[in-house]
Structure formats: structure tokens, C-alpha cells
Amino acid sequence: MDICNNYTLSSLLDVVKTELSAKHLIPALFIALTIPDICCGKNTPKEKYIKWYDTWVVCGDPKPIITGNDCYNLRCSILHSGSVDDGFALSCDSRNDIHLGHIITIITDNKSGDDNKNIRININELTERIIDGAESFINQKGDVELFRLMDYGKCKN
């Protein structure tokens, strides 16, 4: 790896694709769930994350894998290892489906008291759709600069 390198969203998408092709599904998913945050800018509120996901990933699909709200809750549950206000929980069934490339989610609407709904999410499919949305975003809005990784002893400013 070149340690004097600028990293962009495109670079990050390449990493996610590499992780997927190597069957490293969980790292790929973890990174993919941060992509809407990156595209929205600093301190992304929930509403902006959901809007970005619904605009660039769902794109009017009448039967999306999950909604922007569900994706945001999945992100919070996975990346913060806890539950969120909407009663979202992450679990695996007895066959450990997470290792087979699926996540089983349980979503409860605490406000209306509706019953839990179970959603089985294919990690590959969700991650690939987020990648596709990010690539469309880059094509229309331009790439996002992330950071510059430097070895101060070897790199020029």
C-alpha cells in the first residue's frame, strides 16, 4: 500500500468490493453502512441519512430490500452494538445465517405497538446496492475526498 495517498469515496468503494469478493461480508457491510454518512457530510442527522439512502439506493424501487429508515436503524444497531429508539434489534437464527450471508432483523414499532416484523437481509445484495447508489452519486455529484494517509518521514505535503 502506498502510504502517501489521497483516499476518496471511490477508493473506499474499491475496498468494499474487495471485501465482498473475498467473502468478508461483515467488514464489507460495516463499511457500506457508513457510505450514506460520508456522502451527506459531517455530523449526518438521521433524516439526511434516510433521505440519501432512499434517493440513491432505493431510487423509487416499489419493493426495496429495506427502507432508508430500516437501513439507518441497522447501521446504528451494528456499528454501535445496541438498540435504537425504534425498537430495532439484530439477531441470527439457529443456523447462524449471518455466516451464510444473511442477517435476520427484528423491527418493532414501539410507537404504534405493532407486532415485530422479521426481515431477512442478504448482505451481498444490500452492500452491492449501496455501492451502486454511491457510484451513481459520484457520477452526478463528484467524488468525495476522505483523507490523506501520510508517512511524514517519506511524504511531501
OpenMM code with the backbone's topology and positions (N, CA, C; nanometers):
from openmm import Vec3, app, unit

residues = "MET ASP ILE CYS ASN ASN TYR THR LEU SER SER LEU LEU ASP VAL VAL LYS THR GLU LEU SER ALA LYS HIS LEU ILE PRO ALA LEU PHE ILE ALA LEU THR ILE PRO ASP ILE CYS CYS GLY LYS ASN THR PRO LYS GLU LYS TYR ILE LYS TRP TYR ASP THR TRP VAL VAL CYS GLY ASP PRO LYS PRO ILE ILE THR GLY ASN ASP CYS TYR ASN LEU ARG CYS SER ILE LEU HIS SER GLY SER VAL ASP ASP GLY PHE ALA LEU SER CYS ASP SER ARG ASN ASP ILE HIS LEU GLY HIS ILE ILE THR ILE ILE THR ASP ASN LYS SER GLY ASP ASP ASN LYS ASN ILE ARG ILE ASN ILE ASN GLU LEU THR GLU ARG ILE ILE ASP GLY ALA GLU SER PHE ILE ASN GLN LYS GLY ASP VAL GLU LEU PHE ARG LEU MET ASP TYR GLY LYS CYS LYS ASN".split()
positions = [
    Vec3(0.0843, -0.1180, 0.0000),
    Vec3(0.0000, 0.0000, 0.0000),
    Vec3(0.0885, 0.1239, 0.0000),
    Vec3(0.0547, 0.2173, -0.0863),
    Vec3(0.1256, 0.3449, -0.0884),
    Vec3(0.0802, 0.4247, 0.0330),
    Vec3(0.1732, 0.4612, 0.1183),
    Vec3(0.1342, 0.5322, 0.2401),
    Vec3(0.1323, 0.6834, 0.2217),
    Vec3(0.1507, 0.7295, 0.1010),
    Vec3(0.1369, 0.8712, 0.0683),
    Vec3(0.0238, 0.8802, -0.0337),
    Vec3(-0.0989, 0.8681, 0.0136),
    Vec3(-0.2096, 0.8504, -0.0782),
    Vec3(-0.3318, 0.9286, -0.0323),
    Vec3(-0.4014, 0.9873, -0.1288),
    Vec3(-0.5296, 1.0510, -0.1009),
    Vec3(-0.6382, 0.9450, -0.1133),
    Vec3(-0.7282, 0.9411, -0.0170),
    Vec3(-0.8379, 0.8462, -0.0203),
    Vec3(-0.9676, 0.9201, -0.0463),
    Vec3(-1.0459, 0.8605, -0.1351),
    Vec3(-1.1744, 0.9168, -0.1732),
    Vec3(-1.2829, 0.8127, -0.1494),
    Vec3(-1.4053, 0.8535, -0.1717),
    Vec3(-1.5155, 0.7593, -0.1638),
    Vec3(-1.4950, 0.6462, -0.2646),
    Vec3(-1.4467, 0.6782, -0.3837),
    Vec3(-1.4196, 0.5737, -0.4840),
    Vec3(-1.3198, 0.4713, -0.4315),
    Vec3(-1.2161, 0.5181, -0.3619),
    Vec3(-1.1181, 0.4275, -0.3014),
    Vec3(-1.1851, 0.3364, -0.1999),
    Vec3(-1.2743, 0.3931, -0.1209),
    Vec3(-1.3445, 0.3158, -0.0194),
    Vec3(-1.4355, 0.2118, -0.0842),
    Vec3(-1.5003, 0.2494, -0.1932),
    Vec3(-1.5865, 0.1541, -0.2644),
    Vec3(-1.5043, 0.0370, -0.3180),
    Vec3(-1.3821, 0.0649, -0.3640),
    Vec3(-1.2935, -0.0430, -0.4092),
    Vec3(-1.2621, -0.1398, -0.2951),
    Vec3(-1.2425, -0.0864, -0.1762),
    Vec3(-1.2158, -0.1702, -0.0585),
    Vec3(-1.3373, -0.2586, -0.0297),
    Vec3(-1.4561, -0.2010, -0.0349),
    Vec3(-1.5782, -0.2777, -0.0078),
    Vec3(-1.5938, -0.3899, -0.1108),
    Vec3(-1.5699, -0.3590, -0.2374),
    Vec3(-1.5792, -0.4610, -0.3429),
    Vec3(-1.4783, -0.5736, -0.3202),
    Vec3(-1.3577, -0.5383, -0.2779),
    Vec3(-1.2550, -0.6384, -0.2489),
    Vec3(-1.2994, -0.7278, -0.1330),
    Vec3(-1.3550, -0.6662, -0.0295),
    Vec3(-1.4034, -0.7431, 0.0850),
    Vec3(-1.5159, -0.8376, 0.0437),
    Vec3(-1.6071, -0.7896, -0.0397),
    Vec3(-1.7160, -0.8762, -0.0866),
    Vec3(-1.6628, -0.9940, -0.1672),
    Vec3(-1.5702, -0.9660, -0.2585),
    Vec3(-1.5176, -1.0744, -0.3429),
    Vec3(-1.4390, -1.1764, -0.2613),
    Vec3(-1.3822, -1.1342, -0.1482),
    Vec3(-1.3086, -1.2250, -0.0600),
    Vec3(-1.4029, -1.2930, 0.0407),
    Vec3(-1.5342, -1.2672, 0.0285),
    Vec3(-1.6353, -1.3225, 0.1193),
    Vec3(-1.6202, -1.2724, 0.2631),
    Vec3(-1.5638, -1.1541, 0.2783),
    Vec3(-1.5567, -1.0882, 0.4087),
    Vec3(-1.6810, -1.0001, 0.4209),
    Vec3(-1.7937, -1.0656, 0.4422),
    Vec3(-1.9226, -0.9976, 0.4332),
    Vec3(-1.9458, -0.8952, 0.5438),
    Vec3(-1.9053, -0.9265, 0.6644),
    Vec3(-1.9314, -0.8344, 0.7750),
    Vec3(-1.8492, -0.7061, 0.7614),
    Vec3(-1.7168, -0.7138, 0.7348),
    Vec3(-1.6438, -0.5879, 0.7134),
    Vec3(-1.7003, -0.5076, 0.5961),
    Vec3(-1.7408, -0.5768, 0.4888),
    Vec3(-1.7985, -0.5066, 0.3740),
    Vec3(-1.9265, -0.4342, 0.4143),
    Vec3(-2.0106, -0.5020, 0.4905),
    Vec3(-2.1357, -0.4405, 0.5348),
    Vec3(-2.1099, -0.3228, 0.6286),
    Vec3(-2.0173, -0.3390, 0.7235),
    Vec3(-1.9853, -0.2300, 0.8164),
    Vec3(-1.9447, -0.1043, 0.7398),
    Vec3(-1.8566, -0.1214, 0.6421),
    Vec3(-1.8111, -0.0054, 0.5645),
    Vec3(-1.9264, 0.0511, 0.4826),
    Vec3(-2.0027, -0.0372, 0.4176),
    Vec3(-2.1124, 0.0089, 0.3319),
    Vec3(-2.2146, 0.0905, 0.4097),
    Vec3(-2.2424, 0.0528, 0.5331),
    Vec3(-2.3409, 0.1257, 0.6125),
    Vec3(-2.2954, 0.2664, 0.6494),
    Vec3(-2.1660, 0.2956, 0.6341),
    Vec3(-2.1166, 0.4313, 0.6614),
    Vec3(-2.1202, 0.5198, 0.5367),
    Vec3(-2.1416, 0.4621, 0.4204),
    Vec3(-2.1362, 0.5387, 0.2950),
    Vec3(-2.2378, 0.6528, 0.2911),
    Vec3(-2.3647, 0.6326, 0.3310),
    Vec3(-2.4559, 0.7475, 0.3314),
    Vec3(-2.4075, 0.8617, 0.4215),
    Vec3(-2.3471, 0.8275, 0.5353),
    Vec3(-2.2908, 0.9307, 0.6232),
    Vec3(-2.1844, 1.0108, 0.5495),
    Vec3(-2.0960, 0.9416, 0.4794),
    Vec3(-1.9862, 1.0064, 0.4070),
    Vec3(-2.0412, 1.0979, 0.2986),
    Vec3(-2.1401, 1.0504, 0.2261),
    Vec3(-2.1965, 1.1294, 0.1163),
    Vec3(-2.2727, 1.2514, 0.1654),
    Vec3(-2.3295, 1.2440, 0.2843),
    Vec3(-2.4072, 1.3561, 0.3387),
    Vec3(-2.3208, 1.4617, 0.4055),
    Vec3(-2.1986, 1.4289, 0.4405),
    Vec3(-2.1116, 1.5272, 0.5052),
    Vec3(-2.1050, 1.5070, 0.6552),
    Vec3(-2.0400, 1.6018, 0.7204),
    Vec3(-2.0154, 1.5917, 0.8645),
    Vec3(-2.1446, 1.5886, 0.9447),
    Vec3(-2.1389, 1.5139, 1.0547),
    Vec3(-2.2484, 1.5091, 1.1520),
    Vec3(-2.3850, 1.4872, 1.0872),
    Vec3(-2.3949, 1.3787, 1.0137),
    Vec3(-2.5180, 1.3494, 0.9414),
    Vec3(-2.6323, 1.3183, 1.0368),
    Vec3(-2.7389, 1.3981, 1.0330),
    Vec3(-2.8552, 1.3624, 1.1146),
    Vec3(-2.9298, 1.2455, 1.0500),
    Vec3(-3.0100, 1.1791, 1.1289),
    Vec3(-3.0862, 1.0624, 1.0827),
    Vec3(-3.1643, 1.0944, 0.9555),
    Vec3(-3.2285, 1.2086, 0.9516),
    Vec3(-3.3139, 1.2438, 0.8376),
    Vec3(-3.2344, 1.2525, 0.7077),
    Vec3(-3.1123, 1.3079, 0.7128),
    Vec3(-3.0293, 1.3188, 0.5915),
    Vec3(-2.9814, 1.1817, 0.5456),
    Vec3(-2.9452, 1.0944, 0.6397),
    Vec3(-2.9028, 0.9582, 0.6072),
    Vec3(-3.0165, 0.8862, 0.5341),
    Vec3(-3.1353, 0.8917, 0.5927),
    Vec3(-3.2522, 0.8247, 0.5352),
    Vec3(-3.2824, 0.8797, 0.3966),
    Vec3(-3.2788, 1.0115, 0.3817),
    Vec3(-3.3077, 1.0726, 0.2514),
    Vec3(-3.2042, 1.0302, 0.1474),
    Vec3(-3.0749, 1.0281, 0.1840),
    Vec3(-2.9719, 0.9863, 0.0898),
    Vec3(-2.9963, 0.8415, 0.0480),
    Vec3(-3.0195, 0.7544, 0.1436),
    Vec3(-3.0422, 0.6123, 0.1128),
    Vec3(-3.1633, 0.5959, 0.0214),
    Vec3(-3.2740, 0.6609, 0.0564),
    Vec3(-3.3955, 0.6473, -0.0243),
    Vec3(-3.3775, 0.7053, -0.1644),
    Vec3(-3.2986, 0.8114, -0.1759),
    Vec3(-3.2750, 0.8744, -0.3066),
    Vec3(-3.1805, 0.7926, -0.3929),
    Vec3(-3.0679, 0.7491, -0.3370),
    Vec3(-2.9618, 0.6884, -0.4176),
    Vec3(-2.9634, 0.5362, -0.4189),
    Vec3(-3.0198, 0.4728, -0.3190),
    Vec3(-3.0203, 0.3260, -0.3140),
    Vec3(-3.1585, 0.2718, -0.3506),
    Vec3(-3.2622, 0.3221, -0.2869),
    Vec3(-3.3971, 0.2750, -0.3173),
    Vec3(-3.4386, 0.3221, -0.4565),
    Vec3(-3.4121, 0.4474, -0.4881),
    Vec3(-3.4366, 0.5041, -0.6233),
    Vec3(-3.5757, 0.4722, -0.6776),
    Vec3(-3.6768, 0.4813, -0.5943),
    Vec3(-3.8126, 0.4589, -0.6425),
    Vec3(-3.8524, 0.3125, -0.6553),
    Vec3(-3.7664, 0.2197, -0.6148),
    Vec3(-3.7982, 0.0771, -0.6192),
    Vec3(-3.9211, 0.0526, -0.5310),
    Vec3(-4.0305, -0.0010, -0.5869),
    Vec3(-4.1505, -0.0209, -0.5055),
    Vec3(-4.1343, -0.1281, -0.3972),
    Vec3(-4.0360, -0.2169, -0.4128),
    Vec3(-4.0111, -0.3214, -0.3125),
    Vec3(-3.8618, -0.3253, -0.2797),
    Vec3(-3.8124, -0.2226, -0.2108),
    Vec3(-3.6695, -0.2222, -0.1776),
    Vec3(-3.6376, -0.3304, -0.0746),
    Vec3(-3.5097, -0.3661, -0.0665),
    Vec3(-3.4671, -0.4640, 0.0340),
    Vec3(-3.5086, -0.4147, 0.1712),
    Vec3(-3.4686, -0.2922, 0.2024),
    Vec3(-3.5106, -0.2248, 0.3249),
    Vec3(-3.5249, -0.0763, 0.2927),
    Vec3(-3.5969, -0.0067, 0.3763),
    Vec3(-3.6152, 0.1379, 0.3585),
    Vec3(-3.4950, 0.2119, 0.4155),
    Vec3(-3.4886, 0.3393, 0.3889),
    Vec3(-3.3839, 0.4225, 0.4464),
    Vec3(-3.3884, 0.4230, 0.5983),
    Vec3(-3.5088, 0.4249, 0.6545),
    Vec3(-3.5227, 0.4227, 0.7999),
    Vec3(-3.4701, 0.2909, 0.8569),
    Vec3(-3.5055, 0.1794, 0.7935),
    Vec3(-3.4567, 0.0496, 0.8400),
    Vec3(-3.3056, 0.0386, 0.8246),
    Vec3(-3.2507, 0.0937, 0.7163),
    Vec3(-3.1057, 0.0898, 0.6958),
    Vec3(-3.0356, 0.1724, 0.8035),
    Vec3(-3.0912, 0.2886, 0.8340),
    Vec3(-3.0320, 0.3718, 0.9393),
    Vec3(-3.0322, 0.2960, 1.0724),
    Vec3(-3.1430, 0.2301, 1.1030),
    Vec3(-3.1517, 0.1551, 1.2281),
    Vec3(-3.0574, 0.0354, 1.2280),
    Vec3(-3.0422, -0.0297, 1.1143),
    Vec3(-2.9455, -0.1389, 1.1023),
    Vec3(-2.8049, -0.0862, 1.1258),
    Vec3(-2.7734, 0.0270, 1.0649),
    Vec3(-2.6429, 0.0917, 1.0837),
    Vec3(-2.6160, 0.1172, 1.2308),
    Vec3(-2.7133, 0.1780, 1.2988),
    Vec3(-2.6948, 0.2096, 1.4401),
    Vec3(-2.6782, 0.0829, 1.5232),
    Vec3(-2.7585, -0.0170, 1.4944),
    Vec3(-2.7522, -0.1410, 1.5704),
    Vec3(-2.6183, -0.2110, 1.5515),
    Vec3(-2.5709, -0.2187, 1.4290),
    Vec3(-2.4446, -0.2877, 1.4012),
    Vec3(-2.3248, -0.2063, 1.4483),
    Vec3(-2.3182, -0.0797, 1.4111),
    Vec3(-2.1986, -0.0007, 1.4392),
    Vec3(-2.1884, 0.0441, 1.5847),
    Vec3(-2.3001, 0.0517, 1.6529),
    Vec3(-2.2970, 0.0979, 1.7919),
    Vec3(-2.3289, -0.0126, 1.8913),
    Vec3(-2.3525, -0.1345, 1.8426),
    Vec3(-2.3791, -0.2517, 1.9281),
    Vec3(-2.4866, -0.2272, 2.0318),
    Vec3(-2.5947, -0.1739, 1.9885),
    Vec3(-2.7040, -0.1512, 2.0823),
    Vec3(-2.8340, -0.1354, 2.0086),
    Vec3(-2.9375, -0.1141, 2.0813),
    Vec3(-3.0669, -0.0926, 2.0188),
    Vec3(-3.0871, 0.0573, 1.9993),
    Vec3(-3.1842, 0.0896, 1.9175),
    Vec3(-3.2178, 0.2296, 1.8930),
    Vec3(-3.3637, 0.2516, 1.9301),
    Vec3(-3.4055, 0.3764, 1.9280),
    Vec3(-3.5388, 0.4131, 1.9755),
    Vec3(-3.6528, 0.3405, 1.9055),
    Vec3(-3.6354, 0.3033, 1.7797),
    Vec3(-3.7445, 0.2409, 1.7057),
    Vec3(-3.7620, 0.0932, 1.7382),
    Vec3(-3.6866, 0.0402, 1.8335),
    Vec3(-3.7032, -0.0983, 1.8733),
    Vec3(-3.6378, -0.1963, 1.7783),
    Vec3(-3.5379, -0.1531, 1.7084),
    Vec3(-3.4692, -0.2368, 1.6115),
    Vec3(-3.3724, -0.3292, 1.6824),
    Vec3(-3.3705, -0.4539, 1.6432),
    Vec3(-3.2766, -0.5495, 1.7020),
    Vec3(-3.2140, -0.6317, 1.5907),
    Vec3(-3.0958, -0.6772, 1.6134),
    Vec3(-3.0237, -0.7593, 1.5165),
    Vec3(-3.0033, -0.8957, 1.5786),
    Vec3(-3.0369, -0.9994, 1.5036),
    Vec3(-3.0187, -1.1332, 1.5582),
    Vec3(-2.9885, -1.2313, 1.4462),
    Vec3(-2.9479, -1.3503, 1.4833),
    Vec3(-2.9256, -1.4589, 1.3886),
    Vec3(-3.0149, -1.5740, 1.4301),
    Vec3(-3.0613, -1.6514, 1.3329),
    Vec3(-3.1409, -1.7669, 1.3716),
    Vec3(-3.0487, -1.8822, 1.4103),
    Vec3(-3.1080, -1.9948, 1.4431),
    Vec3(-3.0305, -2.1063, 1.4979),
    Vec3(-2.9301, -2.1641, 1.3984),
    Vec3(-2.9450, -2.1344, 1.2711),
    Vec3(-2.8491, -2.1841, 1.1713),
    Vec3(-2.7347, -2.0854, 1.1498),
    Vec3(-2.7259, -1.9817, 1.2295),
    Vec3(-2.6210, -1.8803, 1.2151),
    Vec3(-2.6174, -1.8238, 1.0734),
    Vec3(-2.7325, -1.7766, 1.0267),
    Vec3(-2.7427, -1.7255, 0.8903),
    Vec3(-2.6467, -1.6126, 0.8606),
    Vec3(-2.6002, -1.5411, 0.9625),
    Vec3(-2.5085, -1.4310, 0.9357),
    Vec3(-2.3829, -1.4835, 0.8662),
    Vec3(-2.3460, -1.6065, 0.8947),
    Vec3(-2.2284, -1.6663, 0.8304),
    Vec3(-2.2589, -1.7127, 0.6888),
    Vec3(-2.3863, -1.7265, 0.6563),
    Vec3(-2.4264, -1.7671, 0.5223),
    Vec3(-2.4581, -1.6462, 0.4351),
    Vec3(-2.4341, -1.5290, 0.4878),
    Vec3(-2.4565, -1.4086, 0.4089),
    Vec3(-2.5903, -1.3424, 0.4301),
    Vec3(-2.6588, -1.3763, 0.5373),
    Vec3(-2.7866, -1.3137, 0.5675),
    Vec3(-2.7853, -1.2586, 0.7092),
    Vec3(-2.8607, -1.1556, 0.7278),
    Vec3(-2.8863, -1.1022, 0.8613),
    Vec3(-3.0365, -1.1088, 0.8811),
    Vec3(-3.0785, -1.1534, 0.9969),
    Vec3(-3.2195, -1.1519, 1.0314),
    Vec3(-3.2397, -1.0320, 1.1230),
    Vec3(-3.3303, -0.9456, 1.0880),
    Vec3(-3.3560, -0.8298, 1.1726),
    Vec3(-3.4967, -0.8379, 1.2283),
    Vec3(-3.5148, -0.7821, 1.3429),
    Vec3(-3.6467, -0.7738, 1.4046),
    Vec3(-3.6741, -0.6260, 1.4288),
    Vec3(-3.7820, -0.5783, 1.3730),
    Vec3(-3.8169, -0.4373, 1.3873),
    Vec3(-3.9516, -0.4280, 1.4573),
    Vec3(-3.9575, -0.3506, 1.5615),
    Vec3(-4.0809, -0.3288, 1.6354),
    Vec3(-4.1133, -0.1806, 1.6305),
    Vec3(-4.2353, -0.1500, 1.5987),
    Vec3(-4.2787, -0.0111, 1.6032),
    Vec3(-4.3323, 0.0152, 1.7432),
    Vec3(-4.2460, 0.0659, 1.8299),
    Vec3(-4.2858, 0.0903, 1.9683),
    Vec3(-4.3940, 0.1965, 1.9807),
    Vec3(-4.4027, 0.2849, 1.8821),
    Vec3(-4.4994, 0.3938, 1.8918),
    Vec3(-4.6420, 0.3448, 1.8681),
    Vec3(-4.6596, 0.2546, 1.7705),
    Vec3(-4.7943, 0.2071, 1.7399),
    Vec3(-4.8275, 0.0761, 1.8090),
    Vec3(-4.7250, 0.0077, 1.8616),
    Vec3(-4.7478, -0.1200, 1.9270),
    Vec3(-4.7647, -0.2350, 1.8295),
    Vec3(-4.7342, -0.2121, 1.7019),
    Vec3(-4.7454, -0.3193, 1.6024),
    Vec3(-4.6523, -0.4341, 1.6379),
    Vec3(-4.6885, -0.5516, 1.5914),
    Vec3(-4.6065, -0.6696, 1.6151),
    Vec3(-4.4710, -0.6553, 1.5469),
    Vec3(-4.3782, -0.7356, 1.5960),
    Vec3(-4.2457, -0.7390, 1.5341),
    Vec3(-4.2587, -0.7851, 1.3898),
    Vec3(-4.1727, -0.7331, 1.3057),
    Vec3(-4.1630, -0.7872, 1.1709),
    Vec3(-4.0195, -0.8338, 1.1507),
    Vec3(-4.0046, -0.9524, 1.1004),
    Vec3(-3.8729, -1.0082, 1.0736),
    Vec3(-3.8361, -0.9806, 0.9292),
    Vec3(-3.7165, -0.9352, 0.9075),
    Vec3(-3.6677, -0.9095, 0.7720),
    Vec3(-3.5367, -0.9861, 0.7562),
    Vec3(-3.5291, -1.0657, 0.6525),
    Vec3(-3.4042, -1.1351, 0.6213),
    Vec3(-3.3354, -1.0522, 0.5134),
    Vec3(-3.2141, -1.0092, 0.5420),
    Vec3(-3.1398, -0.9232, 0.4503),
    Vec3(-3.0194, -0.9994, 0.3982),
    Vec3(-3.0072, -1.0050, 0.2669),
    Vec3(-2.8893, -1.0639, 0.2052),
    Vec3(-2.7791, -0.9588, 0.2089),
    Vec3(-2.6710, -0.9888, 0.2782),
    Vec3(-2.5633, -0.8914, 0.2966),
    Vec3(-2.5028, -0.8497, 0.1630),
    Vec3(-2.4773, -0.9470, 0.0753),
    Vec3(-2.4205, -0.9134, -0.0563),
    Vec3(-2.5096, -0.8153, -0.1310),
    Vec3(-2.6388, -0.8481, -0.1366),
    Vec3(-2.7306, -0.7653, -0.2144),
    Vec3(-2.7414, -0.6244, -0.1574),
    Vec3(-2.7564, -0.6139, -0.0268),
    Vec3(-2.7656, -0.4811, 0.0346),
    Vec3(-2.6379, -0.4022, 0.0111),
    Vec3(-2.5239, -0.4647, 0.0329),
    Vec3(-2.3954, -0.3963, 0.0154),
    Vec3(-2.3761, -0.3536, -0.1296),
    Vec3(-2.4084, -0.4412, -0.2230),
    Vec3(-2.3943, -0.4067, -0.3652),
    Vec3(-2.4868, -0.2925, -0.4049),
    Vec3(-2.6067, -0.2902, -0.3502),
    Vec3(-2.6988, -0.1799, -0.3823),
    Vec3(-2.6481, -0.0471, -0.3259),
    Vec3(-2.5902, -0.0511, -0.2069),
    Vec3(-2.5334, 0.0719, -0.1510),
    Vec3(-2.4157, 0.1183, -0.2376),
    Vec3(-2.3324, 0.0250, -0.2822),
    Vec3(-2.2213, 0.0588, -0.3724),
    Vec3(-2.2748, 0.1222, -0.5000),
    Vec3(-2.3764, 0.0611, -0.5600),
    Vec3(-2.4355, 0.1154, -0.6832),
    Vec3(-2.4883, 0.2568, -0.6611),
    Vec3(-2.5558, 0.2778, -0.5483),
    Vec3(-2.6067, 0.4117, -0.5168),
    Vec3(-2.4946, 0.5118, -0.5020),
    Vec3(-2.3859, 0.4709, -0.4357),
    Vec3(-2.2714, 0.5604, -0.4167),
    Vec3(-2.2040, 0.5916, -0.5501),
    Vec3(-2.1946, 0.4927, -0.6384),
    Vec3(-2.1350, 0.5186, -0.7700),
    Vec3(-2.2204, 0.6139, -0.8520),
    Vec3(-2.3521, 0.6014, -0.8435),
    Vec3(-2.4411, 0.6974, -0.9109),
    Vec3(-2.4238, 0.8371, -0.8516),
    Vec3(-2.4119, 0.8434, -0.7210),
    Vec3(-2.3889, 0.9706, -0.6521),
    Vec3(-2.2600, 1.0348, -0.7020),
    Vec3(-2.1521, 0.9568, -0.7088),
    Vec3(-2.0230, 1.0084, -0.7560),
    Vec3(-2.0342, 1.0570, -0.9002),
    Vec3(-2.1037, 0.9815, -0.9843),
    Vec3(-2.1197, 1.0209, -1.1254),
    Vec3(-2.1937, 1.1532, -1.1396),
    Vec3(-2.2899, 1.1785, -1.0515),
    Vec3(-2.3677, 1.3016, -1.0613),
    Vec3(-2.3104, 1.4180, -0.9804),
    Vec3(-2.2540, 1.3880, -0.8648),
    Vec3(-2.2104, 1.4944, -0.7739),
    Vec3(-2.0588, 1.5091, -0.7638),
    Vec3(-1.9845, 1.4077, -0.8078),
    Vec3(-1.8391, 1.4102, -0.7940),
    Vec3(-1.7940, 1.3265, -0.6756),
    Vec3(-1.6672, 1.2879, -0.6793),
    Vec3(-1.6113, 1.2042, -0.5735),
    Vec3(-1.5971, 1.2841, -0.4441),
    Vec3(-1.5936, 1.2141, -0.3329),
    Vec3(-1.5813, 1.2764, -0.2017),
    Vec3(-1.4413, 1.2488, -0.1490),
    Vec3(-1.3685, 1.3550, -0.1146),
    Vec3(-1.2360, 1.3403, -0.0532),
    Vec3(-1.2540, 1.2960, 0.0908),
    Vec3(-1.1824, 1.1918, 0.1304),
    Vec3(-1.1933, 1.1434, 0.2674),
    Vec3(-1.0770, 1.1907, 0.3532),
    Vec3(-0.9557, 1.1513, 0.3174),
    Vec3(-0.8381, 1.1890, 0.3952),
    Vec3(-0.7137, 1.1585, 0.3147),
    Vec3(-0.6025, 1.2055, 0.3649),
    Vec3(-0.4730, 1.1734, 0.3059),
    Vec3(-0.3927, 1.0984, 0.4099),
    Vec3(-0.3535, 0.9774, 0.3742),
    Vec3(-0.2719, 0.8959, 0.4625),
    Vec3(-0.1264, 0.9248, 0.4295),
    Vec3(-0.0500, 0.9662, 0.5306),
    Vec3(0.0888, 1.0084, 0.5045),
    Vec3(0.1847, 0.9502, 0.6061),
    Vec3(0.2999, 0.9128, 0.5589),
    Vec3(0.4131, 0.8826, 0.6458),
    Vec3(0.4982, 1.0097, 0.6415),
    Vec3(0.4966, 1.0860, 0.7490),
    Vec3(0.5634, 1.2166, 0.7478),
    Vec3(0.7124, 1.2084, 0.7186),
    Vec3(0.7726, 1.0949, 0.7412),
    Vec3(0.9135, 1.0799, 0.7096),
    Vec3(0.9395, 1.0588, 0.5621),
    Vec3(0.8353, 1.0228, 0.4850),
    Vec3(0.8547, 0.9869, 0.3452),
    Vec3(0.7718, 1.0675, 0.2471),
    Vec3(0.6673, 1.1314, 0.2918),
    Vec3(0.5767, 1.2016, 0.2009),
    Vec3(0.6018, 1.3511, 0.2036),
    Vec3(0.5780, 1.4114, 0.0891),
    Vec3(0.5817, 1.5565, 0.0808),
    Vec3(0.4414, 1.6087, 0.1007),
    Vec3(0.4301, 1.7232, 0.1654),
    Vec3(0.2972, 1.7827, 0.1850),
    Vec3(0.2456, 1.8216, 0.0552),
] * unit.nanometer
topology = app.Topology()
chain = topology.addChain("A")
for resn in residues:
    res = topology.addResidue(resn, chain)
    for name in ("N", "CA", "C"):
        topology.addAtom(name, app.Element.getBySymbol(name[0]), res)
